[in-house]
């Protein structure tokens, strides 16, 4: 009588087959993936019982559950995600639409979203676009919809991208990250306005009479919010905002702005708030080449706290964004929308940033008394 094993046997090696068949080479047996039926046979239970264990059903005896789990581990069984999606109508896949992912902020946000989704047992399908427009966003959402995503997170720091997304219709929930506080779309963002206030107030408290600002690109909501926070802090202190310069987030644009700023040293310029750390790196080099010392002649504050910022010369005072928190809140919000949990109004979640003080700033005079309503330093 021939006894069939309850699951596929390991393939024989060619040398073993040669030994057993008198040296005649035969093709090795090809293994197939173990199925739920194989697990049921090994555990001595029904196919339905295995399904209940995998679904964490409460009506399974503990000893039966242990037996099934032991069989699953022994066989190395992995549940077929396609079959599960057909049975449950759930793909456990989320979509992400992004652009400018070579920049630190979008890249860090994307990583945080993927990490948060994996922690919740979801896969992520990402579409990276050169530019977020109505046409490119529509095509990306159609592509993700065809792939069966249950919801989408759009990393959309530009105002035009948020407006384009708001005008599109899609069959799944969507959350915007990076901006969108002014539109009727669920969104998660770092409080850029607060971050700028922290940076500007820090310089004023250090004794500087005013603070200059190098802003980011005009279409970026984050750049607009940082510039607004800088301006509001100065005006609350009775200070007329000085000249505002603008860059494109790159060190080169910071370097060129720094060359212009160097010409104002000795004419009222003693402190600069730069809208990101890469531009601050260019500013520091331009000042150094012009013979301007940092922080002795001009104090500099950046934004982002990129990993390299503490190794700048000098180490850069900057504003840290909690991208991990952004990712966790974004995924949690999207899952709430997918599950249909009751939400009273359009969610808008703002994550507080943190000022990180390093050697690129220091008190010019004695510490000034905090101004009423000024953020803490």
N, C-alpha and C positions, 0 to 999 in steps of 0.2 A: 504494500500500500504506500502511495506517495503522500507525504504530508506537506501541504502548502504553507509556507510562512505567512504570518498575518500582514507583513509589509515587505517591500522589495529588499532583497539581499544586496550587500555591497558588490560592486563589479569585481570580477577576477582580474588580476594583472595578466599581461600577455605571457609572462614567464610561468605563472601558475597554470594557465591553460595549456601551455606547451607541455609541462610536466605531466598533466593529467591526461592528455590526449596524444601521448607518444611523440611530442615534438612538433606536431602540426599547429601552426599559428592560427588562432581564431580571433575574431574581433571581440573586444571587451564588451561586457553587458552594459548597456546604457541605463543609468538610473533615472527614474522619474521622481517628481516631487511627491512626497507622501500626501495623501488626501485625508479629509475628515473621516471617510469610511475606514481607512487604514488605522487611524487613531481609535475609532470605535471598536474594531476587531481586537486590537492589542489590549485595550482596556476592558474588553468584555462587556461593553454597554452598547446602547443604540446610537445611531447617527444623531437622533434628536437630542439625546443626553449630552453629547459632545457640543452640539450647537448651544444648548442652554448654559453649559459651563463657559464657553467662549463669550456668551452674552451676559455673563455674571447674573444669571437668573437665580432668584432666591430659593426656588423649589428644587434644590438639588442637595442630597445628603452630603455631609462633609467628607465621609470616606469615599463616596463616589467621585466627588470633585477632586480629591487628592489623587485618586487612581487615574482620572482623565488627564490631569495636569502632568502627572509623571509620564504618561504615555506620550503626551505632546512634547515634553522635553527630550525624551529618549529618541523620538523619531525626528526631532528638529522640524516639526510641522509649523508652517507659516500660513496664516489665513489668506486666501485669495482676495485681494482688495477689490478687484472688478466684480467678483461674485457677490461680495458683501454690498457693494454699491447698488447692484441690481436688486438685491433682496430688501435693502433698507431705504433705497432712493437717496442715500447719503454718500458722497464721495470723500468726505473729510479732506477736501482740498480747498485752499483759499488762493485767491489771485492777488498779485501786487503789480501795480503799474507805476513805473518810475522813470525819471530822466535825470541827467546830470549826475549819474552815479559814480563818476570819477571824483566828485567833490566830497569832502569829508562828511558834511551833514547828511546828504542823501545816502551815501554809502553806509554810514553808521546806522541810519534809520532802517535801511533795508536789512542789514544784519540783525538788528534788534527784533524786527518783525518776524524774520525767519526763525530766530531762536525762540520767541514767544509762541509762535504757532506750533513748533515741534513739541514744546512743553505741554501743549494742550492736545497733542495727538493728531495734528493736522499737517499735511504736506502743503508746500507753497509753489505755485506756478507764477513765475515772474516775467513780465514783458517790459523791457527797457526801450525807451523811445528817445530819439534825438531831441524832439520837441513835443510838448504836450499841446495839441490843438484839438479842435472839435473832430477833425477827420482822423487824426492818429489815435485819439482816445476812443472814438467809436469803433475803429478797427480792432484796437486792443481789447475792448470789452467784448466784442463779438467773438474774438479768438478765445478769450477766457471762458465765455459762456459755452462755446462749443466743447471746451474741455471739461465742462461739468463743475466749475467752481461753485461753491455755495455762497461766497461773498467776496468783495474786493476791497483792498486798501490802496488808495492812490496817494503816492508821495508827490504832493503838488505844492511846492513852495512859491510858485509864481501866481500872481493874481489872475493872469489870463488863463492859466491852466484850471484854476478853481472855477472860474466862470464858465469855461468850456465844459467841465464835468457836470456842473449844475444844470446845464441845458440838455444833457443826454438822458435817455430813458434806458433802463437796464432791468433785467428780471431778477436781480439779486441785490441784497443790501450792500451799501458802500460807505466807507469811512475815509475822510480826507486827513492826511498828516502833513504838517508843515505850515499850513495857513488855513484859511477858510472860516475864520471866526465871523466874517461879515456876510456869509451866505447861509442859506437854509439847508445845510448838509452836516451830518454828524462829523465832528472833527476832534483831533487831538494835536496839541502843539506845545512847544516850550514857550513860556511867557517871555517873549523877546523884549517887550517893553520894560518889564521888570529887570531883565538882565542889563539893559542899557542904563537904567536908573542906578543900579548897583555900581556899575563901572564909573559912571560920571560922578556920582556922589562920593565915591572913594577918592577920586582925584581932587574934588573940591575940599573934602575933609582933610586932605593932606596939605592944604594951604595954597593950591593953585587958584588964581583969580578967575580963570575961565578954562574951558576944555574944547579943543578942536575935534572935529569928527571926520573920519574917512568912511563913507558909507559904501554899501554894496550896490549891485545893479538896481536900476529904478523899478523894474517890473517885479522884483522879488518882495513878497509881503514881509519876509523876515527882515530885509534891509530897511523897509519903510518903518516897521515897528521899532527897530533899534534906533533909527534916526529920530523917531517921535519920542522915544524914552529919553534920549540925550537932550533933545530940545526942551522937553517938559521939565526936566530936572534943573537945567540952567534957568529957565524962566521962573520956576518956583523960588529960586534963590535971587531973583531980581537981576539976572545976568542976560544981556543980549547975546544970543548965540552967534559965534563968529562964523567965518567962511566954512561951508560944508563942501568937502571934496568927494568925488565918487570914483570907485574902482569896479573891477569885474570879478572879484574874489581871488585873483591870482597874485603871487608874489611880485610879478613884473609890474602890475598896476599899482601895487603898494610902493614899489621902489620909485616909480615915476612921481607918485603923490608925495613921497618922502623928500624927493629933490625939491619940490615946490615948497613943502613945509619948512625945509631947512632955511629958506630965504626969509622966513618970518621969525626965526629965532633972534631974540633981542628986541623984537617989536611986539611983544605980548604973548608969543607962543611958548608955553612951558609944559603943556600936557596935551596928549592926543588919545582919543578913544577910537580904535580901529575896529571895523565891523566883523573882521574875522582874523584868525591867527596867521593865515598865509599872507594876507596883505600886510599884517604887522611885521612879518619877517622882512618883507621888502622895505618897509619904512625904517626899520632898525638899521639895515645895511646902508640906505641912502643917508641917514643922519650920521652914521659912523664915518662914511666917506667924506662928508662935509665938515668933519671935525667937531660934530655935536655929540656930547656925551649923554648916554642914557644910563641912569635916570638923573644925573647931576644937572644937566641942562634942560632936557625934555623927558618927561615921564610918558610911558606908553602902556596902554591896556588893550588887549585883544578880545576875541570872542570865539569860543568853541572848546578851548583846552585840548587841542590836538596832542597826541602823545609826544611830539617833538618840542612842544612849547616850553617845557621846563629845561630844555637843553639849548634854547636860544642864548645869544650873548647880548645882554644879560637874560636870565630866565624870565619868561613873560608872565606878568599878571594878566589874568584872563577870566572869562566867564564860562563855567562848565555847564554843558547841557546833559541832562540825564536821558540818553537815548534808550537805555534799557527800560526805563519807566514808560517812555513813549511807546515802545514796542508792546509792552505788557498791557497798557491801557487800551491801545488801538485794537489789539486782538481780542481782548475781553469785551470791548464795546461791540466789535463786529459780531462776535459769537452771541451776545445778547440780542442783537438785531436778527440774526439767523434763527435763533431759538424762539423768537417772538415774545421775549420777555417784555413786560410792560414798562415803557419809558414815557414819562409824562410830557417831555418836551424834547426838542432837538438837542442832543448832548453836545456840549462844548467843554472839553477837558484841557486845562492849562497846567503844564508841569513847571514847577518853580526851578529856576537855574541857581547856580551857586558861584559866588565870587571867589577866585583862587588868587591870593596875593603872593607875588614873587618879587624878585629884585628889580624889575623894570619900573617900579614905582616906589617912592618913599616920601615922607613928609617934607615939604618945603619949609614949613615953619611949625610952630606948635600946633597940636591937634585942635581943630576948630570944634566948637560946640555943635552937636547935631541940630539941624534946622527942623522946625516943626513939619511933620509929614514926610520928612526925608526917609528913604529906605535905610536900613541898618548897614553898616560897613564892617 
